[in-house]
Amino acid sequence: MAQRPIFLAEEPPYPGLAEPPARHTLEPSPATSQMLDIEWNAGFSASQKKKNVVALHEAARKKIPNVLPLEISTKSSERLGWALSAFNLAITLPDGIKTTVECAFQGSKVFKNGEAFTDLYYGTSLDAKRDERLRESGDLKEFNYFGQVWGLTPTTSFYDWLYISALKASPHADEVKRFTGFTDIEFNPKKSFNCQAHAAAMFVAITMRDGDIDLDPATFLRYYMEAEIEHKQFSMI
């Protein structure tokens, strides 16, 4: 057995759930999550991972009858889910070069020893993800995206902002709004924080509520503050 989350973009009362979903990160965000138990198919092959996606979506439909799930990863059987993987989702850098969200994220990391590897902006997603320098440089200090500095809190804020910036500008921005739940079979919340499925759910949740997302960093960070206030008020009921 294994536990994996589905990230929800629906407004309360979350049809089909006896309890409201939990917040995903240490800091509340506009997206919520529900942990699901599934029979895990071990192995690293694409076929095994796709079996786990099927199991996860079946578990989601049983627990949340009205959910319409989309797997967002390179293991997705849906064309849209594959295209929205951070490995594939395109973003245009401030210098005008087009890259992927994965490359933009990894190339923006700044470590406490002062090192940053901006050459990762211009390579492949797989090379950026596997670059040994990222694991050999010690603790992360901040993110610097072409002079725009992001701190490490809220934990997923820079990744979410980067992913949503790319999604908002992509031809898939309207298509993704058809879905109400998002999964990433590669994401294990016990081992990592940032998740493309969470960012997609956040995009849909905010656009459902506000109609658009203001990507000014200061305004964007207020979404987390608003969610924290909402979460505290809900907990008091």
Contacts in CASP RR format, 6 or more apart in sequence:
PFRMAT RR
TARGET T0000
AUTHOR 0000-0000-0000
METHOD contacts of the structure
MODEL  1
MAQRPIFLAEEPPYPGLAEPPARHTLEPSPATSQMLDIEWNAGFSASQKK
KNVVALHEAARKKIPNVLPLEISTKSSERLGWALSAFNLAITLPDGIKTT
VECAFQGSKVFKNGEAFTDLYYGTSLDAKRDERLRESGDLKEFNYFGQVW
GLTPTTSFYDWLYISALKASPHADEVKRFTGFTDIEFNPKKSFNCQAHAA
AMFVAITMRDGDIDLDPATFLRYYMEAEIEHKQFSMI
1 37 0 8 1.000
1 38 0 8 1.000
1 39 0 8 1.000
1 40 0 8 1.000
2 37 0 8 1.000
2 38 0 8 1.000
2 39 0 8 1.000
2 40 0 8 1.000
2 52 0 8 1.000
3 35 0 8 1.000
3 36 0 8 1.000
3 37 0 8 1.000
3 38 0 8 1.000
4 35 0 8 1.000
4 36 0 8 1.000
4 38 0 8 1.000
4 52 0 8 1.000
4 56 0 8 1.000
4 183 0 8 1.000
4 185 0 8 1.000
4 187 0 8 1.000
4 188 0 8 1.000
5 24 0 8 1.000
5 33 0 8 1.000
5 34 0 8 1.000
5 35 0 8 1.000
5 36 0 8 1.000
5 183 0 8 1.000
5 187 0 8 1.000
5 189 0 8 1.000
5 197 0 8 1.000
6 33 0 8 1.000
6 34 0 8 1.000
6 36 0 8 1.000
6 56 0 8 1.000
6 60 0 8 1.000
6 64 0 8 1.000
6 67 0 8 1.000
6 69 0 8 1.000
6 181 0 8 1.000
6 182 0 8 1.000
6 183 0 8 1.000
6 197 0 8 1.000
7 24 0 8 1.000
7 31 0 8 1.000
7 32 0 8 1.000
7 33 0 8 1.000
7 181 0 8 1.000
7 182 0 8 1.000
7 183 0 8 1.000
7 195 0 8 1.000
7 197 0 8 1.000
7 198 0 8 1.000
7 200 0 8 1.000
7 201 0 8 1.000
7 202 0 8 1.000
8 14 0 8 1.000
8 21 0 8 1.000
8 31 0 8 1.000
8 32 0 8 1.000
8 33 0 8 1.000
8 34 0 8 1.000
8 64 0 8 1.000
8 67 0 8 1.000
8 180 0 8 1.000
8 181 0 8 1.000
8 201 0 8 1.000
8 205 0 8 1.000
9 31 0 8 1.000
9 179 0 8 1.000
9 180 0 8 1.000
9 181 0 8 1.000
9 182 0 8 1.000
9 201 0 8 1.000
9 202 0 8 1.000
9 204 0 8 1.000
9 205 0 8 1.000
9 208 0 8 1.000
10 66 0 8 1.000
10 67 0 8 1.000
10 180 0 8 1.000
10 181 0 8 1.000
10 205 0 8 1.000
11 205 0 8 1.000
11 208 0 8 1.000
11 209 0 8 1.000
12 20 0 8 1.000
12 234 0 8 1.000
13 20 0 8 1.000
14 20 0 8 1.000
14 21 0 8 1.000
14 32 0 8 1.000
14 64 0 8 1.000
15 64 0 8 1.000
15 65 0 8 1.000
15 66 0 8 1.000
16 63 0 8 1.000
16 64 0 8 1.000
16 65 0 8 1.000
16 66 0 8 1.000
17 34 0 8 1.000
17 63 0 8 1.000
17 64 0 8 1.000
20 32 0 8 1.000
20 234 0 8 1.000
21 32 0 8 1.000
21 33 0 8 1.000
21 34 0 8 1.000
22 32 0 8 1.000
22 33 0 8 1.000
22 34 0 8 1.000
22 35 0 8 1.000
23 29 0 8 1.000
23 32 0 8 1.000
23 33 0 8 1.000
23 227 0 8 1.000
23 231 0 8 1.000
24 31 0 8 1.000
24 32 0 8 1.000
24 33 0 8 1.000
24 156 0 8 1.000
24 189 0 8 1.000
24 195 0 8 1.000
24 198 0 8 1.000
25 154 0 8 1.000
25 155 0 8 1.000
25 156 0 8 1.000
25 193 0 8 1.000
25 198 0 8 1.000
26 154 0 8 1.000
26 155 0 8 1.000
27 153 0 8 1.000
27 154 0 8 1.000
27 155 0 8 1.000
27 224 0 8 1.000
27 228 0 8 1.000
28 224 0 8 1.000
28 227 0 8 1.000
28 228 0 8 1.000
28 230 0 8 1.000
28 231 0 8 1.000
29 154 0 8 1.000
29 156 0 8 1.000
29 160 0 8 1.000
29 198 0 8 1.000
29 202 0 8 1.000
29 223 0 8 1.000
29 224 0 8 1.000
29 227 0 8 1.000
30 202 0 8 1.000
30 205 0 8 1.000
30 206 0 8 1.000
30 209 0 8 1.000
30 223 0 8 1.000
30 224 0 8 1.000
30 226 0 8 1.000
30 227 0 8 1.000
31 198 0 8 1.000
31 199 0 8 1.000
31 201 0 8 1.000
31 202 0 8 1.000
31 205 0 8 1.000
32 201 0 8 1.000
33 198 0 8 1.000
34 60 0 8 1.000
34 63 0 8 1.000
34 64 0 8 1.000
36 56 0 8 1.000
36 59 0 8 1.000
36 60 0 8 1.000
36 63 0 8 1.000
37 59 0 8 1.000
38 52 0 8 1.000
38 55 0 8 1.000
38 56 0 8 1.000
38 59 0 8 1.000
39 55 0 8 1.000
40 52 0 8 1.000
40 55 0 8 1.000
41 48 0 8 1.000
41 49 0 8 1.000
41 51 0 8 1.000
41 52 0 8 1.000
41 55 0 8 1.000
42 48 0 8 1.000
43 49 0 8 1.000
46 75 0 8 1.000
49 75 0 8 1.000
49 185 0 8 1.000
49 186 0 8 1.000
50 75 0 8 1.000
50 77 0 8 1.000
52 185 0 8 1.000
53 71 0 8 1.000
53 75 0 8 1.000
53 76 0 8 1.000
53 77 0 8 1.000
53 183 0 8 1.000
53 185 0 8 1.000
56 69 0 8 1.000
56 71 0 8 1.000
56 183 0 8 1.000
56 185 0 8 1.000
57 69 0 8 1.000
57 71 0 8 1.000
57 183 0 8 1.000
60 67 0 8 1.000
60 69 0 8 1.000
60 181 0 8 1.000
60 183 0 8 1.000
61 67 0 8 1.000
61 69 0 8 1.000
66 180 0 8 1.000
67 180 0 8 1.000
67 181 0 8 1.000
68 178 0 8 1.000
68 179 0 8 1.000
68 180 0 8 1.000
68 181 0 8 1.000
69 179 0 8 1.000
69 180 0 8 1.000
69 181 0 8 1.000
69 182 0 8 1.000
69 183 0 8 1.000
70 76 0 8 1.000
70 78 0 8 1.000
70 80 0 8 1.000
70 81 0 8 1.000
70 176 0 8 1.000
70 179 0 8 1.000
70 181 0 8 1.000
70 182 0 8 1.000
70 183 0 8 1.000
70 200 0 8 1.000
71 77 0 8 1.000
71 78 0 8 1.000
71 81 0 8 1.000
71 182 0 8 1.000
71 183 0 8 1.000
71 184 0 8 1.000
71 185 0 8 1.000
71 197 0 8 1.000
72 81 0 8 1.000
72 84 0 8 1.000
72 85 0 8 1.000
72 182 0 8 1.000
72 183 0 8 1.000
72 184 0 8 1.000
72 196 0 8 1.000
72 197 0 8 1.000
72 200 0 8 1.000
73 81 0 8 1.000
73 82 0 8 1.000
73 85 0 8 1.000
73 184 0 8 1.000
73 185 0 8 1.000
73 186 0 8 1.000
73 196 0 8 1.000
73 197 0 8 1.000
74 82 0 8 1.000
74 85 0 8 1.000
74 87 0 8 1.000
74 88 0 8 1.000
75 185 0 8 1.000
75 186 0 8 1.000
76 82 0 8 1.000
76 85 0 8 1.000
80 172 0 8 1.000
80 175 0 8 1.000
80 176 0 8 1.000
82 88 0 8 1.000
83 89 0 8 1.000
83 172 0 8 1.000
84 167 0 8 1.000
84 170 0 8 1.000
84 172 0 8 1.000
84 176 0 8 1.000
84 196 0 8 1.000
84 200 0 8 1.000
85 196 0 8 1.000
86 100 0 8 1.000
86 101 0 8 1.000
86 102 0 8 1.000
86 105 0 8 1.000
86 125 0 8 1.000
86 163 0 8 1.000
86 196 0 8 1.000
87 100 0 8 1.000
87 102 0 8 1.000
87 125 0 8 1.000
87 126 0 8 1.000
87 129 0 8 1.000
88 100 0 8 1.000
88 125 0 8 1.000
89 100 0 8 1.000
89 101 0 8 1.000
89 163 0 8 1.000
89 166 0 8 1.000
89 167 0 8 1.000
89 170 0 8 1.000
89 196 0 8 1.000
90 98 0 8 1.000
90 99 0 8 1.000
90 100 0 8 1.000
90 101 0 8 1.000
90 166 0 8 1.000
90 170 0 8 1.000
91 98 0 8 1.000
91 99 0 8 1.000
91 100 0 8 1.000
91 101 0 8 1.000
91 104 0 8 1.000
91 162 0 8 1.000
91 165 0 8 1.000
91 166 0 8 1.000
91 169 0 8 1.000
92 98 0 8 1.000
92 99 0 8 1.000
92 169 0 8 1.000
93 99 0 8 1.000
93 104 0 8 1.000
93 121 0 8 1.000
93 146 0 8 1.000
94 145 0 8 1.000
94 146 0 8 1.000
95 146 0 8 1.000
97 121 0 8 1.000
97 122 0 8 1.000
99 121 0 8 1.000
99 122 0 8 1.000
99 123 0 8 1.000
100 125 0 8 1.000
101 162 0 8 1.000
101 163 0 8 1.000
101 166 0 8 1.000
101 196 0 8 1.000
102 125 0 8 1.000
102 128 0 8 1.000
102 129 0 8 1.000
103 120 0 8 1.000
103 121 0 8 1.000
103 122 0 8 1.000
103 123 0 8 1.000
103 124 0 8 1.000
103 125 0 8 1.000
103 128 0 8 1.000
104 121 0 8 1.000
104 145 0 8 1.000
104 162 0 8 1.000
104 166 0 8 1.000
105 158 0 8 1.000
105 159 0 8 1.000
105 162 0 8 1.000
105 194 0 8 1.000
106 117 0 8 1.000
106 120 0 8 1.000
106 128 0 8 1.000
106 129 0 8 1.000
106 131 0 8 1.000
106 134 0 8 1.000
107 116 0 8 1.000
107 117 0 8 1.000
107 118 0 8 1.000
107 119 0 8 1.000
107 120 0 8 1.000
107 121 0 8 1.000
107 128 0 8 1.000
108 116 0 8 1.000
108 118 0 8 1.000
108 143 0 8 1.000
108 144 0 8 1.000
108 145 0 8 1.000
108 150 0 8 1.000
108 158 0 8 1.000
108 162 0 8 1.000
109 116 0 8 1.000
109 117 0 8 1.000
109 134 0 8 1.000
109 140 0 8 1.000
109 143 0 8 1.000
110 116 0 8 1.000
110 140 0 8 1.000
110 141 0 8 1.000
110 142 0 8 1.000
110 143 0 8 1.000
110 144 0 8 1.000
111 137 0 8 1.000
111 138 0 8 1.000
111 139 0 8 1.000
111 140 0 8 1.000
111 141 0 8 1.000
112 138 0 8 1.000
112 139 0 8 1.000
112 140 0 8 1.000
112 141 0 8 1.000
113 137 0 8 1.000
113 138 0 8 1.000
114 141 0 8 1.000
115 133 0 8 1.000
115 137 0 8 1.000
116 144 0 8 1.000
117 131 0 8 1.000
117 133 0 8 1.000
117 134 0 8 1.000
120 127 0 8 1.000
120 128 0 8 1.000
120 131 0 8 1.000
140 152 0 8 1.000
141 152 0 8 1.000
142 149 0 8 1.000
142 150 0 8 1.000
142 151 0 8 1.000
142 152 0 8 1.000
143 149 0 8 1.000
143 150 0 8 1.000
143 151 0 8 1.000
143 158 0 8 1.000
144 150 0 8 1.000
145 158 0 8 1.000
145 162 0 8 1.000
148 217 0 8 1.000
150 157 0 8 1.000
150 158 0 8 1.000
150 161 0 8 1.000
150 217 0 8 1.000
151 157 0 8 1.000
151 158 0 8 1.000
154 221 0 8 1.000
154 224 0 8 1.000
155 193 0 8 1.000
156 193 0 8 1.000
156 194 0 8 1.000
156 195 0 8 1.000
156 198 0 8 1.000
156 199 0 8 1.000
157 220 0 8 1.000
157 221 0 8 1.000
157 224 0 8 1.000
159 194 0 8 1.000
159 199 0 8 1.000
160 194 0 8 1.000
160 198 0 8 1.000
160 199 0 8 1.000
160 202 0 8 1.000
161 215 0 8 1.000
161 217 0 8 1.000
161 220 0 8 1.000
163 196 0 8 1.000
163 199 0 8 1.000
163 200 0 8 1.000
163 203 0 8 1.000
164 199 0 8 1.000
164 202 0 8 1.000
164 203 0 8 1.000
164 213 0 8 1.000
164 215 0 8 1.000
165 215 0 8 1.000
167 173 0 8 1.000
167 176 0 8 1.000
167 199 0 8 1.000
167 200 0 8 1.000
167 203 0 8 1.000
168 203 0 8 1.000
168 213 0 8 1.000
168 215 0 8 1.000
173 203 0 8 1.000
176 200 0 8 1.000
176 203 0 8 1.000
176 204 0 8 1.000
177 204 0 8 1.000
177 207 0 8 1.000
177 208 0 8 1.000
179 204 0 8 1.000
180 204 0 8 1.000
181 201 0 8 1.000
182 197 0 8 1.000
182 198 0 8 1.000
182 200 0 8 1.000
182 201 0 8 1.000
182 204 0 8 1.000
183 197 0 8 1.000
184 195 0 8 1.000
184 196 0 8 1.000
184 197 0 8 1.000
184 198 0 8 1.000
187 195 0 8 1.000
187 196 0 8 1.000
187 197 0 8 1.000
189 195 0 8 1.000
202 223 0 8 1.000
203 213 0 8 1.000
206 213 0 8 1.000
206 223 0 8 1.000
207 213 0 8 1.000
213 220 0 8 1.000
214 220 0 8 1.000
END
